[in-house]
Amino acid sequence: MQPETRRFLLSSAAVAALSAVSLFAQTFGEITGHISDASGAGVPAAKVLLTNLATNAVRTAVSTDSGDYTFPSVAPGSYNLKIEQPSFKAVTSHVQVQVQQTVRLGHEDLQ
């Protein structure tokens, strides 16, 4: 095989691989939220569980000092989101994630 042909094929394969990765990443969404108490103060160190209803796969996060949390790279689908903190009642909510959607939840979204 000619060196020029080999370089062209390797370059083409690299571009195709990078394009496939880029297209795959574009399908994911994100879930972010803020947890607050009755006074409106952020709730730190709350455990947040995200369960994919189709696969039962569970991801976990912990709220920041200001009560915020994020789940990046969430596949489109239906999820249950559960928030647990020892000094508060556990809260569960159903969340639907679409392609490239960022779902923002606040304490008013959780019932």
NUNUDREN-488360 format. One line per field, with one value per residue: x negated, y negated, z negated of N, C-alpha, C, O, CB in turn; residue number from 1; chain. Coordinates in Angstrom, 3 decimals. Atoms other than C-alpha are relative to their C-alpha. Glycine has a CB too. Layout:
BEGIN
n.xx: c(X, ...)
n.yy: c(Y, ...)
n.zz: c(Z, ...)
ca.xx: c(X, ...)
ca.yy: c(Y, ...)
ca.zz: c(Z, ...)
c.xx: c(X, ...)
c.yy: c(Y, ...)
c.zz: c(Z, ...)
o.xx: c(X, ...)
o.yy: c(Y, ...)
o.zz: c(Z, ...)
cb.xx: c(X, ...)
cb.yy: c(Y, ...)
cb.zz: c(Z, ...)
koldo: c(NUM, ...)
vomi: c(A, ...)
***
This chain:
BEGIN
n.xx: c(-0.853, 0.752, -0.010, -1.037, -1.283, -0.060, -0.267, -1.372, -0.900, 0.117, -0.646, -1.447, -0.473, 0.038, -1.111, -1.242, -0.102, -0.298, -1.377, -0.911, 0.019, -0.689, -1.430, -0.489, -0.062, -1.066, -1.306, -0.181, -0.530, 0.580, -0.946, 0.579, -1.030, 0.318, -0.768, -0.069, -0.934, -1.206, 0.380, 0.655, 1.444, 0.472, 0.240, 1.250, 0.275, -1.138, 0.279, -0.937, 0.077, -0.675, -0.216, -0.533, -1.116, 0.115, 1.107, 0.205, 1.333, -0.092, 1.129, -0.152, 0.703, -0.172, -0.169, 1.100, -0.292, -1.123, -1.184, -0.087, 0.513, -0.031, 0.258, 0.309, -0.020, -1.139, -0.638, -1.434, -0.838, -0.762, 0.794, -0.467, 1.005, -0.299, 0.892, 0.017, 0.839, -0.492, -0.861, -1.173, -0.760, 0.454, -0.864, 0.180, -0.652, 0.193, 0.650, 0.138, 1.111, -0.008, 1.303, 0.678, -0.781, 0.426, -1.154, 0.339, -0.982, 0.122, -0.785, -1.415, -0.220, 0.049, -1.209)
n.yy: c(1.165, 1.251, 0.774, 1.030, -0.681, -0.433, 1.196, 0.433, -0.938, 0.216, 1.285, -0.183, -0.813, 0.828, 0.955, -0.756, -0.393, 1.201, 0.404, -0.934, 0.335, 1.279, -0.216, -0.772, 0.885, 0.975, -0.530, 0.031, 1.170, 0.276, 0.353, 0.817, 0.383, 0.728, -0.518, 0.995, -0.305, 0.841, 1.410, 0.377, -0.235, -1.196, -1.181, -0.650, -1.415, -0.890, -1.052, 0.045, -1.234, 0.070, -1.369, -0.142, -0.934, -1.051, -0.917, -0.047, 0.499, 1.083, 0.916, 0.777, 1.274, 0.625, 1.441, 0.865, 0.816, 0.892, -0.812, -0.307, -1.285, -0.143, -1.283, 0.236, -1.146, -0.863, -0.499, 0.299, -1.031, 0.282, -0.206, 0.397, 0.742, -0.074, 0.803, -0.455, 0.749, -0.501, 0.900, 0.357, -1.088, -0.354, 0.518, -0.686, 0.658, -0.603, 0.947, -0.437, 0.694, -0.054, 0.172, 1.273, 0.839, 0.190, 0.063, 0.712, -0.261, 0.732, -0.645, 0.012, -1.093, -1.261, -0.117)
n.zz: c(0.000, -0.101, 1.252, -0.051, 0.166, 1.394, 0.804, -0.260, 0.671, 1.439, 0.299, -0.161, 1.119, 1.206, -0.096, 0.188, 1.409, 0.785, -0.314, 0.668, 1.424, 0.133, -0.186, 1.133, 1.158, -0.194, 0.364, 1.450, 0.669, 1.309, 1.058, 1.060, 0.945, 1.231, 1.136, 1.073, 1.083, 0.030, 0.084, -1.251, 0.096, -0.690, 0.839, -0.405, 0.279, -0.223, -0.968, -1.115, -0.774, -1.287, -0.467, -1.344, 0.114, -1.010, 0.281, 1.452, 0.351, 0.983, 0.160, 1.229, 0.144, 1.310, -0.186, 0.437, 1.187, -0.306, -0.293, -1.425, -0.488, -1.456, -0.653, -1.409, -0.917, 0.297, -1.219, -0.052, 0.583, 1.221, 1.207, 1.326, 0.736, 1.424, 0.824, 1.389, 0.938, 1.289, 0.773, -0.794, -0.600, -1.354, -1.050, -1.275, -1.121, -1.325, -0.906, -1.388, -0.649, -1.463, -0.629, 0.225, 0.899, 1.376, 0.893, 1.231, 1.045, 1.252, 1.053, -0.360, -0.940, 0.721, 0.831)
ca.xx: c(0.000, -1.291, -2.299, 0.089, 2.995, 2.174, 2.083, 5.386, 7.062, 5.706, 6.829, 10.276, 10.629, 9.621, 12.151, 14.898, 14.128, 14.137, 17.416, 19.061, 17.974, 19.227, 22.621, 22.990, 22.266, 24.904, 27.729, 27.179, 29.019, 28.364, 30.243, 29.420, 31.191, 31.268, 32.394, 33.627, 35.396, 38.645, 36.761, 35.184, 31.676, 29.681, 29.419, 25.806, 24.682, 28.043, 27.784, 29.406, 30.177, 31.100, 32.643, 33.147, 36.589, 35.706, 32.486, 32.705, 29.187, 28.609, 26.325, 25.653, 24.614, 24.275, 25.526, 22.967, 22.756, 25.294, 27.691, 26.944, 26.380, 25.751, 26.005, 24.143, 24.377, 27.839, 29.243, 32.723, 35.432, 37.542, 35.989, 36.896, 34.988, 34.803, 33.346, 32.338, 30.988, 31.185, 32.812, 35.468, 38.186, 37.054, 38.482, 39.036, 39.892, 40.350, 38.117, 38.233, 35.026, 35.094, 32.155, 29.778, 32.183, 31.066, 33.712, 33.565, 35.310, 35.962, 37.576, 40.951, 40.497, 40.095, 43.225)
ca.yy: c(0.000, -3.457, -5.666, -8.403, -5.946, -4.581, -8.114, -8.977, -5.825, -6.411, -10.047, -9.053, -6.410, -8.897, -11.479, -8.850, -7.645, -11.175, -11.959, -8.845, -9.766, -13.314, -12.168, -9.658, -12.324, -14.624, -12.294, -12.647, -15.040, -16.288, -16.567, -19.354, -20.415, -22.406, -21.001, -23.443, -23.244, -24.998, -28.250, -28.205, -27.358, -24.874, -21.335, -20.080, -16.444, -15.042, -11.727, -11.835, -8.553, -8.466, -5.176, -4.420, -2.787, -0.785, 0.758, 0.290, -1.203, -3.572, -6.600, -8.574, -12.117, -14.206, -17.781, -20.530, -22.909, -25.123, -22.198, -21.738, -18.463, -17.411, -14.214, -14.786, -12.479, -11.070, -8.855, -9.826, -7.966, -7.775, -8.004, -8.061, -10.624, -10.055, -12.489, -11.268, -13.295, -11.997, -15.120, -15.362, -13.169, -11.265, -12.691, -10.871, -12.312, -10.961, -12.626, -12.307, -13.182, -13.974, -14.106, -16.968, -18.256, -19.758, -19.057, -21.535, -20.571, -22.608, -21.754, -22.726, -19.956, -17.272, -16.015)
ca.zz: c(0.000, 0.914, -2.070, -0.881, -0.731, -4.162, -5.662, -3.990, -5.339, -8.858, -8.778, -7.517, -10.225, -12.924, -11.706, -11.562, -15.096, -16.523, -14.741, -16.160, -19.702, -19.210, -17.915, -20.752, -23.374, -21.871, -22.899, -26.651, -28.915, -32.418, -35.700, -38.119, -41.242, -44.421, -47.773, -50.393, -53.731, -54.702, -55.384, -51.911, -53.149, -51.054, -52.449, -52.328, -52.230, -51.132, -49.278, -45.829, -44.046, -40.348, -39.190, -35.497, -35.304, -32.167, -33.494, -37.292, -37.144, -40.077, -40.186, -43.352, -44.142, -47.287, -47.512, -47.906, -50.870, -49.078, -48.414, -44.709, -42.834, -39.220, -37.215, -33.920, -30.890, -31.599, -28.845, -27.639, -29.539, -32.678, -36.124, -39.791, -41.813, -45.572, -48.069, -51.525, -54.420, -58.011, -59.433, -56.691, -55.215, -52.076, -48.872, -45.558, -42.157, -38.623, -36.015, -32.225, -30.330, -26.604, -24.163, -25.070, -27.726, -31.014, -33.648, -36.528, -39.737, -42.843, -46.131, -44.650, -42.025, -44.671, -46.374)
c.xx: c(-0.903, 0.064, 1.089, 1.382, 0.185, 0.316, 1.442, 0.996, -0.046, 0.675, 1.511, 0.580, 0.032, 1.149, 1.331, 0.188, 0.350, 1.426, 1.000, 0.072, 0.773, 1.509, 0.602, 0.187, 1.150, 1.373, 0.287, 0.602, -0.677, 1.134, -0.765, 1.108, -0.540, 0.931, -0.019, 0.997, 1.164, -0.335, -0.660, -1.499, -0.374, -0.304, -1.272, -0.005, 1.227, -0.390, 1.091, -0.214, 0.833, 0.102, 0.630, 1.088, -0.067, -1.037, -0.220, -1.411, 0.168, -1.300, 0.244, -0.812, 0.255, 0.111, -1.177, 0.399, 1.187, 1.272, 0.170, -0.553, 0.128, -0.253, -0.278, 0.152, 1.084, 0.656, 1.484, 0.812, 0.729, -0.810, 0.819, -1.173, 0.405, -1.045, 0.147, -0.956, 0.539, 0.957, 1.260, 0.701, -0.525, 1.044, -0.314, 0.782, -0.286, -0.561, -0.099, -1.102, 0.090, -1.430, -0.481, 0.761, -0.693, 1.253, -0.454, 1.129, -0.286, 0.874, 1.492, 0.350, 0.088, 1.165, -0.048)
c.yy: c(-1.234, -0.761, -1.066, 0.612, 0.423, -1.194, -0.480, 0.902, -0.180, -1.317, 0.119, 0.801, -0.821, -1.002, 0.705, 0.384, -1.198, -0.478, 0.894, -0.301, -1.285, 0.161, 0.762, -0.894, -0.989, 0.522, -0.129, -1.313, -0.161, -0.308, -0.789, -0.391, -0.739, 0.515, -1.057, 0.441, -0.995, -1.491, -0.500, 0.192, 1.296, 1.118, 0.691, 1.485, 0.898, 1.026, -0.029, 1.256, -0.157, 1.409, -0.017, 1.066, 1.138, 1.051, 0.263, -0.395, -1.216, -0.800, -0.805, -1.289, -0.489, -1.504, -0.767, -0.764, -0.932, 0.762, 0.378, 1.386, 0.042, 1.450, -0.312, 1.282, 1.011, 0.420, -0.377, 1.157, -0.477, 0.408, -0.297, -0.675, 0.013, -0.791, 0.450, -0.874, 0.335, -0.927, -0.440, 1.250, 0.272, -0.457, 0.730, -0.729, 0.776, -1.074, 0.630, -0.838, 0.240, -0.180, -1.436, -0.959, -0.109, -0.176, -0.660, 0.191, -0.866, 0.678, 0.008, 1.109, 1.351, 0.068, 1.238)
c.zz: c(0.000, -1.324, -0.022, -0.242, -1.447, -0.919, 0.182, -0.732, -1.515, -0.409, 0.083, -1.156, -1.286, -0.008, -0.239, -1.464, -0.873, 0.250, -0.708, -1.491, -0.232, 0.143, -1.170, -1.220, 0.106, -0.385, -1.493, -0.485, -1.343, -0.978, -1.048, -0.957, -1.193, -1.090, -1.091, -1.059, 0.036, -0.061, 1.283, -0.015, 0.720, -0.976, 0.491, -0.339, 0.083, 1.066, 1.065, 0.834, 1.265, 0.552, 1.385, -0.054, 1.013, -0.371, -1.482, -0.420, -0.910, 0.004, -1.268, 0.087, -1.412, 0.235, -0.587, -1.267, 0.227, 0.369, 1.457, 0.316, 1.517, 0.374, 1.468, 0.812, -0.347, 1.321, -0.005, -0.578, -1.232, -1.224, -1.243, -0.683, -1.464, -0.768, -1.442, -0.802, -1.380, -0.752, 0.753, 0.514, 1.416, 1.013, 1.292, 1.080, 1.274, 0.926, 1.380, 0.647, 1.506, 0.515, -0.208, -0.921, -1.354, -0.841, -1.285, -1.003, -1.215, -1.028, 0.325, 0.998, -0.696, -0.977, -0.858)
o.xx: c(-1.900, 1.103, 1.691, 2.212, 1.270, 1.154, 2.092, 1.950, 0.996, 1.362, 2.226, 1.662, 0.962, 1.785, 2.191, 1.298, 1.202, 2.089, 2.013, 1.156, 1.552, 2.261, 1.721, 1.188, 1.657, 2.321, 1.445, 0.426, -1.722, 2.159, -1.793, 2.279, -1.747, 2.146, -1.084, 1.884, 1.251, 0.464, -0.928, -2.155, 0.361, -0.782, -1.270, 0.728, 1.271, -1.058, 2.279, -1.319, 1.994, -0.916, 1.699, 0.816, 0.523, -0.871, -0.971, -1.803, 1.028, -2.395, 1.392, -1.819, 1.138, -0.674, -1.795, 1.517, 1.886, 2.299, 1.228, -1.418, 0.925, -1.109, 0.663, 0.212, 0.799, 1.050, 2.110, 0.484, 0.733, -1.458, 1.768, -2.295, 1.510, -2.247, 1.254, -2.069, 1.737, 1.870, 2.020, 0.103, -0.788, 2.246, -1.483, 1.880, -1.343, -0.075, -0.494, -1.053, 0.185, -2.330, 0.254, 0.548, -1.216, 1.988, -1.377, 2.289, -1.440, 1.587, 2.218, 1.522, 0.559, 1.364, 0.884)
o.yy: c(-1.291, -0.738, -1.314, 0.021, 0.290, -1.082, -0.888, 0.412, -0.147, -1.376, -0.412, 0.481, -0.690, -1.202, 0.177, 0.290, -1.090, -0.938, 0.411, -0.277, -1.382, -0.424, 0.465, -0.788, -1.448, -0.261, -0.050, -2.365, 0.436, -0.876, -0.343, -0.429, -0.829, 0.571, -1.510, 1.254, -1.821, -2.319, -1.693, -0.040, 2.282, 0.875, 1.298, 1.946, 1.941, 0.683, -0.020, 1.507, -0.561, 2.033, -0.594, 2.210, 2.194, 2.229, 1.169, -0.161, -2.065, -0.239, -1.065, -1.377, 0.018, -2.079, -0.355, -0.616, -1.293, 0.146, 0.880, 1.894, -0.695, 2.122, -0.531, 2.372, 2.191, -0.427, -0.398, 2.323, -1.665, 1.455, -1.081, -0.169, -0.408, -0.644, 0.512, -1.166, 0.172, -0.449, -1.272, 2.324, -0.668, -0.399, 0.932, -1.230, 1.393, -2.205, 1.789, -2.067, 1.379, -0.514, -2.386, -2.170, 0.876, -1.149, -0.179, -0.116, -1.125, 1.629, 0.885, 1.454, 2.322, -0.828, 1.497)
o.zz: c(-0.721, -1.984, -1.067, -0.932, -2.013, -1.814, -0.781, -1.336, -2.170, -1.428, -0.767, -1.649, -2.082, -1.042, -0.944, -1.987, -1.756, -0.680, -1.214, -2.073, -1.181, -0.637, -1.589, -1.928, -0.917, -0.430, -1.902, 0.130, -1.602, -0.602, -1.557, -0.582, -1.418, -0.904, -1.512, -0.799, 0.944, 0.377, 1.425, 1.001, 0.658, -2.084, 1.561, -1.214, -0.570, 2.041, 0.743, 1.313, 1.200, 0.851, 1.577, -0.418, 0.783, -0.054, -1.842, -1.563, -0.678, -0.035, -1.632, 0.788, -2.103, 0.989, -1.569, -1.761, -0.720, 0.650, 1.837, -0.397, 2.098, -0.201, 2.232, 0.243, -0.552, 2.122, -1.065, -0.359, -1.556, -1.240, -1.207, -0.663, -1.806, -0.546, -1.977, -0.365, -1.614, -1.425, 0.257, 0.578, 2.166, 0.758, 1.623, 0.837, 1.406, 0.938, 1.508, 0.602, 1.962, -0.255, 0.063, -0.855, -1.877, -0.676, -1.942, -0.728, -1.556, -0.710, -0.143, 1.153, -0.104, -1.798, -1.620)
cb.xx: c(0.973, 0.547, -1.350, -0.032, 0.097, -1.338, -0.981, 0.289, -0.362, -1.485, -0.492, 0.311, -0.893, -1.342, 0.004, 0.001, -1.314, -0.994, 0.245, -0.451, -1.449, -0.518, 0.257, -0.963, -1.309, 0.024, 0.098, -1.323, 1.518, -1.019, 0.680, -0.714, 0.737, 0.147, -0.583, 0.390, -0.721, 0.870, -0.938, 0.302, -0.447, -1.234, 1.226, -1.186, -0.604, 1.276, -0.081, -0.190, 0.488, -0.751, 0.892, -1.126, 1.297, -0.351, -1.260, 0.301, -0.831, 0.295, -0.172, -0.437, 0.468, -1.196, 1.309, -0.398, -1.228, -0.376, 1.205, -0.746, 0.762, -1.046, 1.219, -1.421, -1.347, 1.029, -0.174, 0.441, -0.820, 1.364, -1.251, 0.535, -0.152, 0.045, 0.303, -0.413, 0.017, -1.153, -0.786, -0.399, 1.518, -0.252, -0.176, 0.448, -0.470, 1.348, -1.409, 1.360, -1.380, 0.947, 0.068, -0.239, 1.423, -0.968, 0.605, -0.250, -0.001, 0.391, -0.234, 0.375, -1.105, -1.346, 1.253)
cb.yy: c(0.005, -0.875, -0.658, -0.729, 1.223, 0.667, -1.124, 0.003, 1.443, -0.004, -1.088, 0.700, 1.241, -0.737, -0.695, 1.261, 0.635, -1.119, 0.038, 1.458, -0.140, -0.986, 0.750, 1.148, -0.749, -0.442, 1.446, 0.236, 0.102, -1.186, 1.276, -1.261, 1.197, -1.561, 1.366, -1.384, -0.043, 0.377, -0.215, -1.418, 0.060, -0.314, 0.987, -0.681, 0.133, -0.808, 1.402, -1.300, 1.219, -0.943, 0.783, 0.374, -0.739, -0.606, -0.542, 1.384, -0.367, 0.562, -0.942, 0.829, -1.059, 0.351, -0.474, -0.992, -0.819, -0.932, -0.719, -1.051, 1.197, -0.925, 1.011, -0.556, 0.687, -0.727, 1.542, -0.288, 1.200, 0.739, -0.874, 1.231, -1.460, 1.471, -1.519, 1.497, -1.575, 0.282, -1.220, -0.905, -0.339, 1.539, -1.532, 1.479, -1.463, 0.596, -0.408, -0.139, 0.486, -1.094, 0.344, -0.669, 0.562, -1.224, 1.421, -1.516, 1.485, -1.494, -0.701, -1.356, 0.029, 0.162, 0.025)
cb.zz: c(-1.227, 1.153, -0.215, 1.359, 0.933, -0.415, 0.376, 1.514, 0.368, -0.423, 0.961, 1.329, -0.182, -0.104, 1.381, 0.880, -0.480, 0.334, 1.515, 0.227, -0.518, 1.036, 1.298, -0.323, -0.158, 1.423, 0.414, -0.689, -0.166, 0.071, -0.627, 0.575, -0.456, 0.190, -0.523, 0.559, -1.383, -1.196, -1.174, 0.314, -1.483, 0.824, 0.037, -0.667, -1.360, 0.433, -0.690, 0.863, -0.837, 0.992, -0.989, 1.033, 0.164, 1.339, 0.589, -0.512, 1.285, -1.423, 1.255, -1.225, 1.071, -0.982, -0.641, 1.127, -0.390, 1.134, -0.440, 0.808, -0.651, 0.672, -0.168, 0.152, -0.004, -0.933, 0.123, 1.450, -0.335, 0.016, 0.025, -0.838, 0.540, -0.488, 0.147, -0.093, 0.284, -0.872, -0.406, 1.174, 0.028, 0.128, 0.170, -0.095, 0.133, 0.569, -0.525, 0.788, -0.564, 0.597, 1.511, 1.314, -0.168, -0.144, -0.274, 0.274, -0.388, 0.170, -1.331, 0.582, 1.029, -0.739, 0.867)
koldo: c(1, 2, 3, 4, 5, 6, 7, 8, 9, 10, 11, 12, 13, 14, 15, 16, 17, 18, 19, 20, 21, 22, 23, 24, 25, 26, 27, 28, 29, 30, 31, 32, 33, 34, 35, 36, 37, 38, 39, 40, 41, 42, 43, 44, 45, 46, 47, 48, 49, 50, 51, 52, 53, 54, 55, 56, 57, 58, 59, 60, 61, 62, 63, 64, 65, 66, 67, 68, 69, 70, 71, 72, 73, 74, 75, 76, 77, 78, 79, 80, 81, 82, 83, 84, 85, 86, 87, 88, 89, 90, 91, 92, 93, 94, 95, 96, 97, 98, 99, 100, 101, 102, 103, 104, 105, 106, 107, 108, 109, 110, 111)
vomi: c(A, A, A, A, A, A, A, A, A, A, A, A, A, A, A, A, A, A, A, A, A, A, A, A, A, A, A, A, A, A, A, A, A, A, A, A, A, A, A, A, A, A, A, A, A, A, A, A, A, A, A, A, A, A, A, A, A, A, A, A, A, A, A, A, A, A, A, A, A, A, A, A, A, A, A, A, A, A, A, A, A, A, A, A, A, A, A, A, A, A, A, A, A, A, A, A, A, A, A, A, A, A, A, A, A, A, A, A, A, A, A)
***
